[in-house]
Amino acid sequence: MYKSLLRPLLFKLDPEKVHYLTTDALRTAFGLPFTKSISRSMFRVEDKRLERELFGLKFPNPVGLAAGFDKDAKLVDELGELGFGFIEIGTLTPKPQEGNPKPRLFRLPEDQAIINRMGFNNEGVEAAVERLRKRKSNIIVGGNIGKNKITPNEEALNDYLYCFKALYDVVDYFVVNVSSPNTPDLRALQEKEPLQQLLMALQELNNSMPKAKPLLLKIAPDLNEAQLNDIIEIAVAAKLSGIIATNTTISREDLHTPGSRVTEIGAGGLSGKPLTKHATEIIRYLRQHLPAEIKIIGVGGIMTAEDAVEKLEAGADLVQLYTGFIYEGPALVANINKRLLK
């Protein structure tokens, strides 16, 4: 029903307006009687064989929602009813920020892709904390943290530490985002020396807490082999729990969308089907070179159940959806879990 009826209508509207329209509709729908039971029967696949235990957490299934969809933790309970095994909120920053000027979200239907240059638009970490304190479900929640646009890189650590402290009591794991292409100079923090300093300091804070939380790093798909080797070295030295591979790409290679349209859209991170193969290759490389205790969450171009299987077979322990969720709807979550049971 989503692909045949709803999607054609929604895709006629501005992508960002559609996002808020659908999130409002979800919130309203789950306030009605029987919605939960209908949703569970349609989208939730419950089976012991789908369970995964990582970082001391038990995931009911390996399919999660990537950061970016529910930045401000407004829909954690509702999204949990759509069959996801875990939800990642954010990217959150210490202070609220509007993000980049609109329009900043664009569909490429010919490529089953999205280009975004949102720029960490969010209401600030404290607002998300208040919502998470009131949530009713026990779904696993990850906190994706970043820095404010106005914070210079030399002071970025303070933003990450602030977000970590604020979220510590209300999330199950943390993700350090230094790989978004939409905040000026953010990706410079992926370079070896600043990244090592950032992760070591966060891990020191983490280890000073009553119980250390899993700490993961989200990386860009645009890293070369030498940079990936640096990431691997740092992940081991910082004793990270895992790596999320990958974020959106700045590449525009091999697109079916007319070049004039791509040029008109301009800068931003590309996600969806064009990223499928490359993200899987990065996962495979990481798995071959990382110690087994450092886990991998695979994300990037998962548009079908087979795409998810390929990432898991390449070495991912869990997977996450974003663009596939937009194009295929919540049935994709159930389809992946049913495919895994086969």
Secondary structure as UniProt FT lines:
FT   HELIX           2..6
FT   HELIX           7..10
FT   TURN            11..12
FT   HELIX           15..29
FT   TURN            30..31
FT   TURN            33..34
FT   HELIX           35..43
FT   HELIX           48..50
FT   STRAND          52..54
FT   TURN            55..56
FT   STRAND          57..59
FT   STRAND          63..65
FT   TURN            67..68
FT   TURN            71..72
FT   HELIX           76..80
FT   TURN            81..83
FT   STRAND          86..92
FT   STRAND          105..108
FT   HELIX           109..111
FT   STRAND          113..116
FT   HELIX           125..134
FT   STRAND          140..145
FT   TURN            149..150
FT   HELIX           153..155
FT   HELIX           156..167
FT   TURN            168..170
FT   STRAND          173..177
FT   TURN            181..182
FT   TURN            184..185
FT   HELIX           186..190
FT   HELIX           192..208
FT   STRAND          215..219
FT   TURN            221..222
FT   HELIX           225..237
FT   TURN            238..239
FT   STRAND          242..245
FT   TURN            253..254
FT   HELIX           259..265
FT   STRAND          269..272
FT   HELIX           273..275
FT   HELIX           276..289
FT   TURN            292..293
FT   STRAND          295..299
FT   HELIX           305..314
FT   STRAND          318..321
FT   HELIX           323..328
FT   HELIX           331..341
//
